Amino acid sequence: MILGIVKGTVVATRKMPELVGYKFLLVEPVFGSKKDTIVAGDNIDETTQHGLDHPSPIDAFIVGIVDNPPTLSK
């Protein structure tokens, strides 16, 4: 699991039929290199489990919201 901060959205004018209903978000990891920003799919209309049960060309899903992200203590 990658803990990340949503930095923006991705707009697609055309999508594969398997991706209709997904919102794509730019996610910057909290820990690690900030240049490793990924695109994650968020299925707003249904639970994320639908995307995991059905084949779709998505590498990362939004699975939850963290209100208070952890901090590294020195």
N, C-alpha and C positions, 0 to 999 in steps of 0.2 A: 504494500500500500504506500502511495506517495502522498504526503501531506503537502498541499499547495494552496496558493492564493490566486483567485480568479482575477486576471488582469484585463480581460476584454472578451469580445466575441468574434467568431468567424462567420462571415456571411457567404453563403453558397447560392449561386443562381440556379444551379442544377444539382440534384442529388440522386443517388441510386435509390431505387424503390425501398430497399432495406433501411435507408437512413431517413426517410420521411418521418417527421415527428421528433427528431432529435435536434437539440440546440447544441452548437459547438462552442466551447469556451477555451480561451487561452489560459493555461494554468502554469504559474511559476512555482517551482518547488520551494518550500520553506527551508529545507536543509539541502546543502549541496550547491552546485553551480547555478547561478541565476540565468545563465545562457541556455540551460536545458529546458526551456519552456516547451510544454507539450499542448496538444489539442485534445481535449476530452469531450466525450459525448454526454449529454444530459437529457434523459427522456422525461420530459415534463408531464406528458399525459398519462404515463403508466409508470410502474415501478421499474427500477433498473434491472431487476431480475429478468424481465422480458428480453432485454438485450443480451443477457448472459445465456438464456435458454435457446435463442434463435441465432443462427449464423449471421454475423454482420461484420463488415470490414472496419471495426473500431478497435483501437488498441487500449484505450483508457476510458473509464466511465466515472462520472461523479456519483459517489455512493453515499455521501452524507455532508453535513455542515458542522464545522467545528467553531463554536462561539469564542473560545479562548485558546488560541494555539499555544502549544508548549514553548518554553524558552530554554535555551541552553544555560545552565548555571556554571560559573567558573570556580 
